[in-house]
Amino acid sequence: MLYHLLYPLRNLFFGFNLLSYITFRSAAAAVTALFVTFAIAPPLIRWLRRMEMGEEIRKDGPQTHLKKAGTPTMGGLIVLTAIVIPVLLFAKLNNIYILLMLGATLWMGFVGFLDDYLKVVRKYPKGLVGRYKLVGQVTWGIVVGVAVSLAPEYKGVAWYTTMPFFKNLAVNFAWFYIPMVVFVITATSNSVNLADGLDGLAIGLVGIAAIAWAGVSYVTGRVDFSDYLNVLYLKGAGELTVYCAALIGASLGFLYYNCNPASVFMGDTGALALGGAIGTLAVLLKKEILLILVCGVFAAETLSVILQVTSFRWRKKRIFKMAPLHHHFELLGWPEQKVVVRFWILGILLALLTLGTFKVR
């Protein structure tokens, strides 16, 4: 919004010329997101407490978590607000990448909000029925797949995805492209949701992933950098750096309130939305395969659940003490803070490896 309002006035005031730089607008978006979080979190947390919108802790989970019962949830509203406001202020709002990212944030946030509302307010034990939640995720995946297929920005590469570690190698999914997009967005959304089980774990990993995607976005949107590194160039994709920066700022701000002991939980409002947004980023940047590396910790959490369920169903034995994976380490005797920090460290290593794939090709 500010770009469209103030940049045309750069001849009247030279300072407005700064808005032409993605780096400046990204930094401004990150700082703004941080301050928006600090501004709205305290009153919203107080309101959630007053309305008794507290989390109900599963009795079959780790017993150390029972003391968290009643902690305000639906804190994802804080994160989403802190993302959307800076993006509206500093991004180019006529950019298809930004429009789709805003759509991902709001639509998946709405699906998550319905789930939280039914669980916390209406007291439905399971919240939004799983198949309805899946419908919301699949719907957004179809929207993104169709948009990418028809957008002129993707002419000639719409149904392709690039391969890490290889120069100029891309895989054409052809008619399977839209189902692949649906799978990526749905899987990532659910992965973040599964990881949202320890104070600060999911939001910290999301912030780390956002840093990696910010670097990928910036390189992908620069003709010179993408040419030098043999990375697929997508005109206008650099604007996604602004979104990623807002996500980084919002994650840091929310972590202030979500670190152990948490004052507020994200709930599905935040987890489903952030997971859907990360999956959408991977699709828009044509880095769906690289997503496995960027979000390796989330992938491990999901895999642990799949393996646990499959093993118990067919062999009547458990592989892990409890799934998702973070609960397994808790039951091994690791303190919650140690599990979170070590998973963050692994996330940082994966983010560095992700950026390293630009040269290891």
Buried (B, 14 or more C-beta within 10 A) or exposed (E): EBBEEBBEEBEEEEEBBBBEEBEBBBBBBBBBBBBBBBBBBBEBBEEBBEEEBBBEBEEEBBEEBEEBEEBBBBBBBBBBBBBBBBBBBBBBBEBBBBBBBBBBBBBBBBBBBBBBBBBBEEEEEEBBEEEEBBEBBBEBBBBBBEBBEEBEBBEEBBBBBBBBEEEEEBEEBEEEBBBBBBBBBBBBBBBBBBBBBBBBBBBBBBBBBBBBBBBBBBBBBBEEBBEEBBBBBBEBBBBBBBBBBBBBBBBBBBBEBBBEEBBBBBBBBBBBBBBBBBBBBBBBBBBBBBBBBBBBBBBBBBBBBEBBEEBEEEEEEBBBEBBBBBBBBBEEEBEBBEBBBEBBEBBBEBBEBBBEBBEEB
